[in-house]
């Protein structure tokens, strides 16, 4: 009996540890933060949130919230829209609900913030019975767990072998060897899984760095651009609102600027292009002024999506005034500067009825 009792106790401890590891909920997240890079005014940063169900049970209705103090998000997108429900962002807060996240499944969300002093947002992700924690290195934890599971089992087999006697020595030895091989195999799988996760993280970081290098140029160029941008800001360089003000006045629509300002929010370049296009469609006598204003608008540095939309509207006005060369040049530049926006607009170009728009606006 002095051998049986320790063997039974060791086996019970191993089974309890196995049960605790087998059924559990766990959410882990990692937050990839890019270095600040300059824009026309101020700086921007990319953020990538990766939320993973690292447990072995599905987790439902996960509330995810990202909060940035002092600045606001200009772009928020989920990599898999099917995993995001009610994705909203207002100012420096972005929130969504993940209806279901299966084991080993990952939810990703990309955020972009613009401003003069962008910090690092805070992340909160919660569901019933579980709160997400920063991603941790599971290699050591898995190794320790396997040790505490395998050691009691091996010890139990050894004690039972001593009790039964040498008549079953060969069979017990085979069983012990088999269990040890299985334990080491699980350990190798755990190490391999951790290495794969680390490799994916490195690949993601390299991808973000590559995008930053492509958009910003060399480090020295970014430094010079930042210093030049700061000097222009200190000297009162006009921002997008003032550039829009000048364009509308030049086209004879200065009053529209104040109407747009009363609506509130940021005065967007694409919205200005839409106002000029609408004015040209409504009044034939002002088309040339609107076209010239649109041409000047497309010379301003802006987001590729806004530039592509503005060039598309300029091309449609060129078609309207029977200028095929100018229209072709505008569409070609739109395809070069914003290929995705060009492809999207051309998919619906056949539905763009200029005559109907002109009639509706003239009423």
Protein Blocks (a to p, Z undefined) as FASTA:
>chain_A
ZZmmmmmmmmmmmmmmmmmmmnccddddddddddddddfeocddddddddddfbfbdceh
iacddddehiacfbdcdfblmlpghiacehjbccdddfbacehiacddddddddjbdcdd
ddddddehiacdddddfklmmmmmmmmmmmmmmmmmmmmmmmnopklmmmmmmmmmmmmm
mmmmmmmmmmmmmmmmmmmmmmmmmmmmmmmmmmnopfklmmmmmmmmmmmmmnopacfk
lmmmmmmmmnopammmmmmmmngpjddfklmmmmmmmmmmmpmklmmmmmmmmmmmmmpc
cdfklmmmmmmmmmmmmmmnopaklmmmmmmmmmmmmmmlmmmmmmmmmmmcfklmmmmm
mZZ
